[in-house]
Structures are given as structure tokens and as C-alpha cells.
Amino acid sequence: MAGMKQVSQLINQLEDALKAAELWQSQPIEAAKLQSTQPFAIDTMSFEQWLQFIFIARMRALIDAGQPLPTAMGIAPMAEQVYLDKPEAQTVVNCCFALDEAING
């Protein structure tokens, strides 16, 4: 499994990729949308919103608190599916693969 520093760098790269693909939202998301219990909060937000407001936020919180990172993860297949017809988001997909690989070892 990757170290926190590597995962932190990959999270930063994912944020940069989302911004480069114009998938980063400058406005905060409504709190109610964060209460979803569905995988990837698919019922209340887009995948890029889930990446930004749930995944990146939670991973950074874990890293900042020195808490253990997940030991298994699979966000790349979802990214691949969501951005299948969006070549501008390929870097986002690549970052998701790199994160999965770093976490899964």
C-alpha cells in the first residue's frame, strides 16, 4: 500500500485534473446532497461532485488527521464509465486508476 505522501500527491493531481477538465465546482454543494447513502452518491450528485465533495474531502481529512487510509478501493471503473465519451476527462480517469493502484497495492 502507498504512503500518505504519495496518496496526497495523487489527490492533488486528481483535483488538478478535474479543474483542467472544467469539472471542478467553485460553489459549495448543498448539505442535503451529502447525505446520500447510495454508492458514489449517484442519486444526489454527479460523479465529479462526488469526487470533489466526498472522496477528495474525506481522503484529505484522513491524511490531515493521520488516520489510516482505506485498504481497498475501486473508483477507476466508475470514472471510466462516466467519462467514456469525454476525452477531456481522461486525466481524471488516469488519476482514479493511480489512486486505486496506490491504495490496493
C-alpha positions in Angstrom: 0.0 0.0 0.0 1.2 3.5 -0.8 2.2 6.0 1.8 0.2 9.0 2.8 2.5 11.4 0.9 2.0 9.5 -2.4 -1.8 9.4 -1.9 -1.8 13.1 -1.0 0.1 13.9 -4.2 -2.4 11.7 -6.2 -5.3 13.5 -4.6 -3.8 16.9 -5.6 -3.3 15.6 -9.2 -6.9 14.4 -9.3 -8.1 17.9 -8.2 -5.9 19.5 -10.9 -7.3 17.1 -13.5 -10.9 17.9 -12.5 -10.1 21.6 -12.8 -8.3 21.2 -16.2 -11.4 19.3 -17.5 -13.6 22.0 -16.2 -15.3 19.5 -13.8 -14.4 21.4 -10.6 -17.3 23.3 -8.9 -16.4 26.6 -7.3 -19.6 26.8 -5.3 -20.2 24.5 -2.3 -22.7 21.7 -2.7 -25.9 21.8 -0.7 -25.5 19.9 2.5 -28.6 17.7 1.8 -26.9 16.2 -1.2 -24.0 15.0 1.0 -26.4 12.8 3.0 -26.8 10.2 0.2 -26.3 6.5 1.1 -26.0 5.4 -2.5 -22.6 4.3 -3.9 -20.9 7.5 -5.3 -24.0 9.4 -4.1 -25.3 8.7 -7.6 -28.8 9.8 -6.6 -27.9 13.3 -5.4 -24.8 14.4 -7.4 -22.6 13.9 -10.4 -19.5 11.7 -10.2 -17.2 14.7 -10.4 -19.2 16.3 -7.5 -18.7 13.0 -5.5 -15.0 13.1 -6.3 -14.7 16.7 -5.1 -17.1 17.0 -2.2 -16.9 13.4 -0.7 -13.9 11.5 -1.9 -11.2 14.2 -2.0 -12.6 15.9 1.1 -12.6 12.6 3.1 -9.2 11.4 1.9 -7.7 14.8 2.8 -9.3 14.6 6.2 -7.9 11.2 6.8 -4.4 12.3 5.7 -4.5 15.5 7.8 -5.6 13.6 10.9 -3.0 10.9 10.3 -5.8 8.3 10.2 -5.4 5.0 8.3 -6.3 5.2 4.6 -8.7 2.7 3.1 -7.1 -0.7 2.3 -9.3 -1.4 -0.8 -10.8 1.0 -3.3 -12.3 0.9 -6.8 -13.2 4.3 -8.2 -11.5 3.9 -11.6 -14.2 1.6 -13.1 -16.8 4.2 -12.3 -14.6 7.0 -13.7 -14.0 5.1 -16.9 -17.8 4.5 -17.3 -18.8 8.1 -16.6 -16.1 9.7 -18.8 -16.2 7.1 -21.6 -17.2 9.8 -24.2 -15.2 12.7 -22.7 -11.6 12.6 -23.8 -11.0 15.9 -21.9 -11.6 13.9 -18.7 -9.1 11.1 -19.5 -6.6 12.5 -17.0 -9.3 12.3 -14.3 -9.7 8.6 -15.2 -5.9 8.1 -15.1 -5.7 9.7 -11.7 -8.5 7.4 -10.4 -6.6 4.3 -11.7 -3.4 5.6 -10.0 -5.3 6.1 -6.7 -6.9 2.6 -6.9 -3.5 1.1 -7.6 -1.8 3.1 -4.7 -4.5 2.1 -2.2 -4.9 -1.5 -3.4 -1.1 -2.1 -3.6 
